[in-house]
Amino acid sequence: MKTQCHNPYLPLYEHIPDGEPHVFDGRLYVFGSHDMENGNEFCELDYVAWSAPVNDLSDWRYEGVIYRKDQDPYNTEKLPLYAPDVVKGRDGRYYLYYCIKFQDSINVAVCDEPAGQYEFYGRVHYGDGRVMSDNQPYDPSVICTEEGNFLYFGFAPCMINIPRYKDQDLRGGSVAELEDDMITVKAGPAVVIPSLNYGKGTSFEGNEYFEGPSIRKISGKFYLVYSSVNTHQLCYAVSDNPMEGFEYGGVIISNGDVGYQGRKEEDKLMSVGNDHGGLVEVNGQWYIFYHRHTYINQYNRQGCAERVYFDENGHIPQVTITTSGMNPQPLSGDASYPAVYCCNLTNGHMGALSSIGRSNKEADFPYMTCENGERFVTNIKDGCLAGYKYINLAETKQIEVVYQADGSGELEIYTDLKGGKKAEIQITETAWWKCAGTAADFGDEKELYLIYRGSGSLSLLSLNLKAE
């Protein structure tokens, strides 16, 4: 590999949430929304694409802007473009499906290449020309199989106070079959995953549909990943039939690690918000793509990915969020890492981040930010924890941090959330970035946790691990 994989997998300045991964012609492409760093609204920027060769998932290449907001003739106000998907049609062309903020339609653009310059194609419609606007058509995901062409979509914000949707009958995640022109409805739409209002007594009760469907056909079955009413979870449903019969499968990942090894909602290890992503197989290994939240609202999301596995029954056990992500082994214990690569960041009572329709009374928590081109973790106060996994700490003999602080104390170092302290780094007040470290012997451990004990607020810029 050219270098190591890690989370987030793209450069730190790039914010591509809602990532839909697809392999086309020997490259893994990721299509998603496009947040602005330190932005104040979802999906403020035009669609771009990134790709990596399937034999090196550390070597990501920027493909450029593939579709602009002003290319859609119905988007006269240049409103945000929400979570898209791309599929290769039966004619060999690539179709980009997307929706526009507060417009009840799914629109389509087309291109001869997966990451070329897409051109507007039209809006998904019925045979008589009527635009399909049923069941809140947001967050499209499309698949072409021998059974047909199927479009999944839906938005059911039953737990979020958005006046626009207050009195609507939002039934859940839906599917429509498309003609081979990839834009005309052939059958449906039909609800396949119920919303909160319709989930009682079904296999989905407690994990009903919220948004963000992503469809794959795996071993002859249809796996539909979706964001549950708990918002930070990516769950999945399975069926033999693309149009009906889906049953709840389980949680694949939570961007707060809720549910993993029994972790409760109140013990989440990150500030959480919405989550959206999809599955992809690369060289025999399956991955789940999802996004994490940075800054102090939900509008600054970065793409992440983790390895997943299927058991003998086709079940996907929940996986934990990590720093190492798609890397085939733990990260080097003799390297320097940006502090914002942390996969855990908590003060012990993290809340959901604020966004449209969702407020958060808890605002005094640690978070990631960017100032003057520097990206760092900030507002770390007494008792706050930052975690990194997985790292080959057997290589590490010294550990350093680059920090600023308006108080003093110590940074305690652990390799287990329930274990004993391994070492500590003294923190002194400083208005400039300062380096401090200590010798350490971690044995064969793979997890690293830093807990601040002291006064004031601490910011971390980088984590330096040294073999000597």
N, C-alpha and C positions, 0 to 999 in steps of 0.2 A: 504494500500500500504506500501511497505517496506520503501520508502522514497518519495520525490517529483519527478515528471517528469520535465524536462527542456530542453532547446536547448542550445548546442547540446545534444542529448540524450545519447550518448556514452561517455566514459571517454575522457578527453580533449586531451590525447596523441593520440587518435585514429582518423584517417582520412579516413572515408568510404563515398565517394561521389557516385553519380549515384545510390542511394539506391532503390532496388526493394524489397518491403515488401510483404510477403506471410504468410498466416496462414496454418500451417501443424500440425495436431495432437495436437491441444491445445496450440501451441506456435506460436508467431509471429517471423518470421525469416527475417533478412535483408541481402540481397546479394548486393554487390556493387564493385566498383573499390577499389583500395587501394593506397592512396597517402602516401608519406613519409613526416613526419613533417619537416618543413623548407626545403622541397625538391625543385628540379629544373626541374622537368618534371612530366607530368601526369602519375599516376598509376605505380609507380616504384616498388611496392611490390606485393607479391603473394596474391591470393584471400583468404580472411578469411570470417567467418560468425559470426554473433551475433544473439542471440534470447532472447525473454522474454516471460513469461507466459501471456496468454491473459487476465488474471485477475489482472495483475500487470505490467504495462508498464514502471515502474521505475526500475524493477529488471532485468537488462540486463546481459546476460551470454556470455562470449567469448567461441566460439565453436572451435577455432583454425584454422589453415591453412587447407582449403578444396581442394585447387588445386594450384600447383606451375607452374611457367613459364616454367621450364625445363621439365615438363611432356608432353608438346605438341611436337611431333616429327618434326613439321614444324617451331618451334620457336627455331632454332639452335643458334640464337644470344641473346636469353633470353630477347626479346623486351617486352615492357609493355603490359599487358593484359587490354583491355578496358572494358567499361560498360557491365556487364553480366546480365543474368536472369536465373531463375530456374523454372522448371515446373514439375509437377508430370504426368508422361505418363500413358497411358492406361494399361500398364503392371505393374503399381505400383512402377516403378523405377523413380528416379529423374534425370532430364536432365539439365545440365549446358551449356548454350549457351554463347559464347563470341567471341571476335575478337582480333586480334593481331595488334599492331601498324603498319600501312602501308602495311598490307597484305589484299588482296581483297577476303576474305572468312569469313564465319561464321563457327566456330569450335564448337564441342560438346564433353562434358565429361559426364559420367554417374555414378550413385551411388545408393545404396539401401536405403540410408538415406538422409534426406534433408541437413544435415551438416556433412556428413561423408567424407571419402577419395574418391574423384572423380577420375575416370580413363578415359583416352582419348578414345573417341568413333569414331571420324572421323570428316569430313568436310561436311557441307550441300551440296548435289549434286543432279543432275538430274538423271533420271532413267538410262541413258546411261553411268553414271559415271562421267560426266563433273562436275567440281566444280561450284556451283552457285556464280558468281562474278558480277552479274548485279546490277545496281543502287546503287553502293557504299555500300556494305554490312557491315555496322558498327552498333553497338548498338542494338543487338537483343532483342526482347521481344516475348514471346511465350504464347499461351493459348490453352488449350484443352477443347472443348465444344462438345455438341451433334452435332453441325454442322461440326466439324472436328478439325484438329490441324493447328494452324495458326501462322506463324512466321512474325513478323514485324521488319523492319530495315531501315537503310538509313542514309546518311551523305551528306549534301548539304551546304558547307561553302561558300556561295556566297558573304558574306560580310567580309570574312577574307582572307588575302593575304598569301595563302599557295601554293607555286609553283606547287606542285604535282597535285593539283586539278584545276589549272588555266584554262586549255583547255578542261576539261571533261564536258560532258553534264549531269549535276547533276539534275535529275528531281524531286526528293523529297522523302518523306517517302513511303515505299513499303510494300507489303504483299505477302507471298507465302503460299500456303497450303501444309502441309507435310503428308506423309504417316504415318501409325501407328508405323513405325520404328523410327519416330521422326527425320529423317535425310535426307530422299529422297523427293525431290520436286514432289508434285502431280499436282499442278496447279500454274500458275503465274511464275514469280512475276509481280505484277501490282502496279502502283503508286496510292496511296490513298490520300496523302496530297501533294500539289504542292510545289516546291521550289520557291525561290524569282523570278526566271526567268519565271515561269509558273503560278504565282498566280494572275496576273491582271485579273479582271473581275470575279473572284471566291469569295466564301464566306471567303476565307483565305487571301485575299488581305490585306497587312499590318501586317499579322501574319503568314506568310508562314513558311514552314518546314525548320528547321536547322538540328536537330539531336535528339537522345534520346527518341524514342517511348516507350510507356508502355501501354499495352492493358489490359482491364478488361471488363467483361460482367456484366452489372448492370441493373436489372429490365428488362431483355430481350433485351437490347440494348448494342452495343459495344462502349465503351468509350476509345478513343485513346489519351492518354496524350503525349505531345511532347514539345520539346524546340523550340521556334519560332526563326525567324531570329533576333529578338531583344535579343536573347541569355539568358538573365536573367529571362525570363518568362517561366513558364510552362503553356501551353495552352491545350485545349482539343477539340476533334472532336467526333461526334456521328453518328452512322449508325445502321440500322437494319440488315445490311449484313456485315459480316467480311471482304469481299473481295472488296467492292465498296460502293459508295453512302455516304461517310463521308462528313459532313458539319461542319463548324466551330462553336464551342460552346462558347468559351470565354477564359479569362485568369483565372487560378486558383490561381497562386501566382507568385510574382516576388521577387527575393532575394535582390532587392533594394527597395521594396515596391512601385515600379513605377506602376501607374494605380489605386492603392488602394485609394478610395475616391478622385479620380481625380488627384493624384500626377503625376507631369510631370517628364519626363526623366531627366531634368537638376536638379530636386529637390530630386533625389534618396537619401535614408537614409543609404545606405551602399555602399562600393565599390563593383562593380558587376563584374560578369564573367559568364561563362556558368552555366546552371542549368539543372538538370536531376533528375527524380524521378518517383514515381507512387502512385496510390491509394490503400488503403486497408480498409476493414471493420473489426472492432474488437468489439464484443459484441454490435452490432447495431450502433456503431459510426464509421463514415468514417474519414480517415486521408489522407493528402497528404504528402508524404515524398519528400524532396528536399535537396539541400545542400547550404551551405554558404561558403564564401571565407575568409581565414585568411592570414596573412603575406602580402607581397607586390607583389605577382604574383598569377596566377590562379592555381598553382600546390599544394595548401594546403587547401583542402576542407573538411568540416565536415558535417555530416548528421544532418538534422533537420526535424521536422514534425509538422504539424498544423492540428487542427480539421477543417473539411469541412462539408458543408451541401448541400443537394439537395432541390430545391424548388418543387412546385407541378407540374412543367413542366419538371422536370429532369435537370434543369439548376443548375450549381455550381457557386454561386457568389464568386468573388475574396476575398481571406482572407489575413490578414496582417501577417507579420512575427513577432514572439513574443519570449520572454524569457521563458514563461511558457509552450509553446508547447503543448504536449499531456496531461498535468496535468488537471484533471477534474474541478479544480477551480483555482483562482489566487494563486500564490505562497505565502508562509508565509511572513508576514512583521516583523517577529522576527527571523531572520536567517542571516547567512553570505553567500555571493555568490562571486565566482570568477568574477572579473571585465569583463572577456572575455565572460560572459553570455549576454553581451549587444546585443540587437537585432537591435539597430541603432548606427551607428558610422560615423559621417560625419563632414567635414569642410565647408559644404555648396555648394561644387562644386566637388563632387566625380566623378572620371572617371572609365572607365573599366580597370581592372587589365591587366598587360602584360602577354602574353603567346605566343606560337608558332603561328606566322602569325598575331599577334595583338600587337601593341606597345601602350604605354600610356605616353604622355608627362607630365601629371600630376603625380608627384611622391611624392610630399610633403604633404601626407595626413596621418591621424591617422590610425593605423592598429594594429592587434593582432600578437603577436610573442611568441616564447619560447627561453629563454636563461638560461643555467645552471639548467634546469629542472623546471623553473618557467615560467608560462604562464600569460601574462599581456597585457594590451592595452598600446600602446606607441605613441610617436610623437603627443600628444594632444597639440595643440597650441591655441592661442587666438581665441575664437569663435567656437572652436570644440565642438561637442555635442556627448554624449553617452546616449543611452536610454534603459530602462528596462521596460517590461510589459509582463504579468499583475501580479501585486503584491498587496496583501491585506494591503495597507498602513494605514488602520484604526488601525492596531496593532502597528504601528511604532511611537515611541516617540523620538528616537535618531537615527541619521544617521552618520556613519563614513566611511572614505575611507583610505585605505593603499596605499601610493603613494611615488614616487620619483619625484623631479623636479630640473631643472637647472635654474629656474627663480622663480618668486613669483607672487601671484595674489589671486584670489578667485574662488571657484567652486560654481557657482550659481545652485540652485535646483528648479526645476519646476515639475508640474504634468500635464502640458498641453503645447503643442508646441506653443500655442497662448496665454497662460495665464500668470498671474503675478508670480513673484519670491516668493517662499515659505520660503527659507532660503539660507544661504551661508556658505561655509567652507573656512577658510583661508588657503592658500597654501604658504609655505616658501621653500626656496631652501634647498635641502638635497640630499646627494649622497647615502643615505641608505633608505630602506623602513621605512616610518614613518606613524603613525596613527594620523588623525585629524578628528574632528566631530563637531556636533552641535545638539541642541534640535530642534525638528520639530513637527508640527501638520498638518497632511495631510488630515484629515477628512476621507471621504469614497473613496478617489481617488485610482486608480489602476495603473496609469502610472507614471514613474519616469524618469526625464531627468536631466542630469548634463552638464552644459556648463562652460567651462573654460574661464576666463577673466584674462589675465595677460601676463607676459613676459616669454620667454624661452619655454621649452617643458616639458610636464607633462606625467608621466606614472602612470597607475592605476593597482594595484594588486588585491584588493578585495573591496567589498562593504558590510559593516556590518550594518544591521538594527536591532534595539533593541526596545523591548516593554517597557523597563524601563530605 
